[in-house]
Amino acid sequence: MADSLFEIDTPQSTVPLQHLPITDEQVAQLRAAFAEAGIHEQHERKALIESYVVRKVDSLRDLHATDAHRLLNLLRQRKEAQPKIVGGSAWDNREEETWIDRL
């Protein structure tokens, strides 16, 4: 029995952090993030994932927990970067005045 209270020197797991498997919660979050981003087709999802992790992935379960975390951040950034159109056309939603507006 160790005398230390926290046993800092004792490793809890032999699996490196970058290779921990994806969790069920992360799978659900990724599916929701893809839906929110408007990426519904399986081949589109797979292409995006493989371009990001730079390896072949057959399913979400092939991802590591760190991959899922980074991919979730990427999908959130993509969603925030998309322009918000509340109605009308791109012409109606333009922000700058044009020569036509000045007539």
Backbone as a ProteinNet text record, in pm:
[ID]
protein_1_A
[PRIMARY]
MADSLFEIDTPQSTVPLQHLPITDEQVAQLRAAFAEAGIHEQHERKALIESYVVRKVDSLRDLHATDAHRLLNLLRQRKEAQPKIVGGSAWDNREEETWIDRL
[TERTIARY]
84.9	0	88.6	55.5	134.1	96.9	196.1	173.3	117.8	132.6	87.1	-64.7	-120.3	-265	-318.6	-247.7	-298.9	-229.3	-122.4	-47.1	-22.9	42.8	68	156.3	249.5	343.6	283.4	167	106	22.8	59	-20.4	-158.1	-261.3	-398.2	-430.2	-368.7	-397.7	-271.4	-260.7	-143.7	-170.4	-294	-329.6	-294.1	-214.4	-183.5	-311.2	-314.7	-434.4	-482.9	-391.6	-433.4	-495.3	-489.2	-545.3	-666	-719.6	-839.4	-955.1	-1038.8	-1149.9	-1254.8	-1328	-1435.2	-1544.6	-1608.8	-1715.3	-1850.8	-1949.2	-2085.3	-2138	-2104.4	-2147.4	-2088	-1961.1	-1897	-1959.6	-1995.9	-2062	-2193.3	-2271	-2398.9	-2377.1	-2274.3	-2244.1	-2202.8	-2122.8	-2080.2	-2198.9	-2286.5	-2404.8	-2490.1	-2508.2	-2586.6	-2516.6	-2384	-2307.9	-2314.1	-2306.4	-2319.5	-2457.8	-2560.3	-2697.2	-2713.2	-2659.9	-2668.1	-2591.6	-2482.8	-2402.1	-2462.5	-2569.7	-2633.7	-2562	-2478.3	-2405.1	-2477.3	-2564.4	-2650	-2605.3	-2538.3	-2496.1	-2374.9	-2379.7	-2272.8	-2138.1	-2138	-2010.9	-1951.1	-2035.1	-1984.1	-1920.3	-1988	-1933.9	-1800.2	-1796.1	-1674.1	-1559	-1587.5	-1482.5	-1429.5	-1518.5	-1475.8	-1391	-1436.3	-1362	-1224.5	-1219.3	-1090.7	-996.1	-1049.3	-960.8	-906.5	-980.1	-936.8	-839.1	-867.1	-779	-667.4	-675.7	-574.5	-544.7	-653.5	-643	-780.2	-783.6	-909.3	-992.3	-1120.4	-1213.4	-1339.3	-1375.1	-1494.6	-1620.9	-1605.8	-1721.3	-1673.3	-1768.9	-1732.5	-1658.6	-1686.6	-1621.2	-1472.2	-1425.4	-1282.5	-1204.5	-1274.3	-1207.8	-1159.3	-1058.4	-1012.3	-1084.7	-1083.7	-1152.3	-1096.6	-966.2	-907.3	-947.6	-958.7	-1006.2	-1147.6	-1233.1	-1372.3	-1380.5	-1300.3	-1300.3	-1260.9	-1155.3	-1109.7	-1211.2	-1271	-1370.8	-1495.2	-1535.6	-1649.2	-1618.7	-1498.2	-1458.8	-1461.7	-1413.9	-1414.2	-1556.5	-1646.3	-1784.5	-1852.3	-1822.3	-1878.1	-1826	-1697.4	-1639.5	-1700.4	-1721	-1784	-1924.8	-1997.5	-2135.3	-2137.5	-2045.8	-2039.6	-1995.8	-1917.1	-1865.4	-1967.9	-2072.8	-2173.5	-2254.5	-2284.4	-2365.5	-2506.6	-2561.9	-2697.4	-2794.4	-2878.5	-2979.5	-3113.7	-3179	-3304	-3425	-3411.8	-3523	-3487.9	-3558.6	-3529.8	-3412.1	-3364.5	-3253.7	-3122.4	-3014	-2884	-2883.1	-2957.3	-2966.1	-3035.9	-3143.4	-3216.5	-3134.4	-3047.2	-2969.3	-2830.9	-2802.8	-2670.7	-2654.7	-2531.4	-2503.6	-2459.9	-2396	-2343.5	-2440.8	-2436.9	-2521	-2459	-2541.6	-2493.4	-2536.5	-2491.1	-2527.7	-2678.4	-2741.2	-2886.1	-2958.8	-2907.7	-2967.9	-2956.7	-2855.6	-2833	-2917.7	-2986.4	-3068.6	-3190.4
-117.8	0	122.9	218.2	340.3	437.4	514.7	613	743.7	768.1	895.4	895.7	1011.9	1026.4	1010.3	1065.3	1066.4	968.2	910.5	815.5	868.6	982.4	1051.1	968.8	895.3	820.4	695.3	653.8	533.1	565.2	510.1	538.1	472.9	546.5	495.6	410.8	442.7	372.1	360.2	250.3	232.5	281.9	324.6	375.3	523.5	565.1	707.9	788.1	909.4	992.6	1010.4	1025.7	1049	925.2	809.2	686.8	634.5	713.3	670.4	660.7	559.8	544.5	652.9	676.5	774.5	725.9	819	783.1	787.9	723.4	726.6	869.5	948.4	1088.4	1167.7	1143.7	1213.2	1172.1	1045.9	1000.5	1075.6	1085.3	1157.2	1304.9	1365.3	1506	1528.3	1437.6	1449.7	1438	1344.3	1329.4	1455.7	1511.3	1634.4	1751.1	1759.1	1868.2	1859.4	1738.7	1722.2	1766.2	1729.4	1767.7	1919.7	1982.9	2128.7	2199.2	2137.6	2196.5	2169.5	2091	2061.9	1956.9	1876.6	1770.3	1639.7	1597.4	1482.4	1356.4	1370.9	1254.6	1186.8	1054.2	976.5	998.8	1003.4	1020.4	1159.3	1260	1393.6	1394.3	1328.9	1320.2	1247.4	1135	1054.9	1132.7	1202.9	1280.7	1390.8	1458.2	1563.4	1506.4	1396.4	1333.6	1288.9	1218.5	1166.5	1278.1	1388	1499.2	1566.1	1556.7	1620.6	1533.8	1403.8	1316.8	1255.8	1272	1227.3	1077.7	1001.8	855.7	800.9	675.9	611.9	584	619.9	598.3	535.2	417.2	348.9	390	430.5	474.6	570.7	632.7	723.2	649	523.2	442.3	423.6	451.4	441.4	562.3	665.9	787.2	769.3	844.8	852	968.2	969	1074.5	1212	1222.8	1352.7	1396.1	1300.2	1331.8	1387.9	1322.6	1365.7	1506	1532.6	1665.1	1773	1747.7	1845.2	1861.1	1751.1	1755.4	1832.2	1814.9	1891.9	2041.2	2078.1	2219.3	2272	2191.9	2231.5	2253.4	2161.8	2174.4	2296.3	2325.5	2445.1	2571.9	2573.7	2690.6	2708.5	2599	2608	2662.6	2619.8	2665.8	2814.9	2860.1	3001.8	3088.5	3032.6	3109.9	3125.1	3042.5	3051	3178.7	3245.8	3367.4	3334.1	3421.2	3402	3479.5	3408.5	3470.6	3447.6	3556.8	3545.8	3545.1	3581.3	3583.2	3668.1	3647.9	3725.1	3667.5	3745.4	3700.8	3760.7	3720.1	3776.8	3926.4	3966.4	4108.7	4184.6	4128.6	4192.2	4197.8	4100.6	4090.8	4154.4	4225.6	4287.6	4395.7	4416.7	4513.6	4648.5	4647.1	4770.9	4833.9	4963.7	5036.4	5029.2	5016.2	5013.1	5139.6	5154.2	5273.3	5278.3	5161.5	5159.4	5218.1	5191.2	5245.9	5397.1	5451.8	5596.8	5673.8	5606.1	5674.5	5737.9
0	0	0	-82	-94.5	16.5	58.1	162.5	109.3	-20.4	-75.3	-90.9	-77.5	-83	-224.9	-322.6	-460.3	-553.4	-513	-594.3	-734.8	-743.6	-870	-962.6	-908.1	-991	-1053.3	-1010.6	-1061.8	-1185.3	-1300.5	-1421.1	-1410.4	-1450.8	-1446	-1568.3	-1680.1	-1803.4	-1885.7	-1958.3	-2043.7	-2185.6	-2215.1	-2347.7	-2355	-2454.7	-2468.3	-2490.3	-2438.7	-2447.7	-2591	-2687.1	-2825.1	-2889	-2823.8	-2880	-2802.1	-2711.4	-2639.8	-2737.8	-2726	-2821.2	-2804	-2910.9	-2909.3	-2813.2	-2744.9	-2651.5	-2721.6	-2661.3	-2716.3	-2721.2	-2620.8	-2617.2	-2733.6	-2764.4	-2876.1	-3009.7	-3023.7	-3146.6	-3164.5	-3056.8	-3063.2	-3094.4	-3033.6	-3059.2	-3203.7	-3259.2	-3398.1	-3492.8	-3467.5	-3553.1	-3549.8	-3430.5	-3417.2	-3486.8	-3473.2	-3535.5	-3687.6	-3742.2	-3887.3	-3933.5	-3858.9	-3895.7	-3891.3	-3786.7	-3775	-3885.7	-3930.2	-4037.2	-4174.9	-4179.5	-4307.2	-4389.1	-4324.7	-4393.6	-4361.4	-4454	-4427.7	-4499.6	-4610.8	-4689.4	-4625.6	-4619.8	-4557.2	-4626.5	-4761.3	-4832.6	-4806.1	-4784.8	-4751.6	-4612.8	-4519.7	-4382.6	-4382.2	-4452.7	-4457	-4520.6	-4629.9	-4696.8	-4605	-4533.2	-4441.5	-4329.1	-4269.8	-4159.9	-4206.9	-4320.3	-4369.1	-4409.1	-4460.4	-4494.8	-4369.4	-4262.1	-4137.7	-4058.8	-4047.2	-3968.6	-4053.4	-4184.2	-4280.5	-4267.3	-4263.3	-4267.9	-4305.6	-4346.2	-4385.4	-4260.6	-4268.4	-4156.8	-4214	-4164.8	-4214.4	-4139.1	-4013.7	-3935.7	-3826.8	-3759.9	-3650.9	-3539.9	-3524	-3419.1	-3444.9	-3566.6	-3598.4	-3548.3	-3507.4	-3458.8	-3315.8	-3281	-3142.8	-3074.8	-2943.9	-2868.2	-2902.8	-2920.4	-2955.1	-3095.4	-3188.8	-3323.8	-3317.8	-3240.2	-3228.4	-3169.5	-3069.1	-3005.7	-3106.9	-3181.6	-3281.9	-3395.2	-3436.2	-3543.3	-3499.5	-3374.6	-3321.8	-3324.6	-3286.1	-3291.5	-3434.5	-3528.8	-3669.6	-3720.2	-3688.1	-3733.4	-3671.2	-3546.1	-3481.7	-3547.9	-3581.4	-3648.1	-3786.6	-3858.8	-3991.9	-3982.1	-3879.4	-3862.5	-3830.1	-3745	-3708.1	-3825.6	-3916	-4029.4	-4141.3	-4140.6	-4245.4	-4228.3	-4340.3	-4331.1	-4286.8	-4207.2	-4156.8	-4244.9	-4318.3	-4403.6	-4336	-4300.3	-4226.7	-4317.6	-4438.9	-4532.3	-4651.4	-4756.8	-4876.4	-4952	-5046.4	-5129.7	-5080.5	-5143.2	-5110.1	-5139.1	-5240.8	-5273.5	-5160.9	-5109.4	-5000.1	-4871.4	-4851.2	-4727.8	-4737.5	-4845.9	-4860.5	-4753.7	-4713.3	-4608.4	-4663.6	-4778.7	-4834.6	-4933	-4940.8	-5033.2	-5173.3	-5275.2	-5412.7	-5485.2	-5608.1	-5686.7	-5711.3	-5716.6	-5736.5	-5615.8	-5498.6	-5376.6	-5371.4	-5434	-5429.3	-5531.4	-5621.3	-5723.8	-5664.8
[MASK]
+++++++++++++++++++++++++++++++++++++++++++++++++++++++++++++++++++++++++++++++++++++++++++++++++++++++

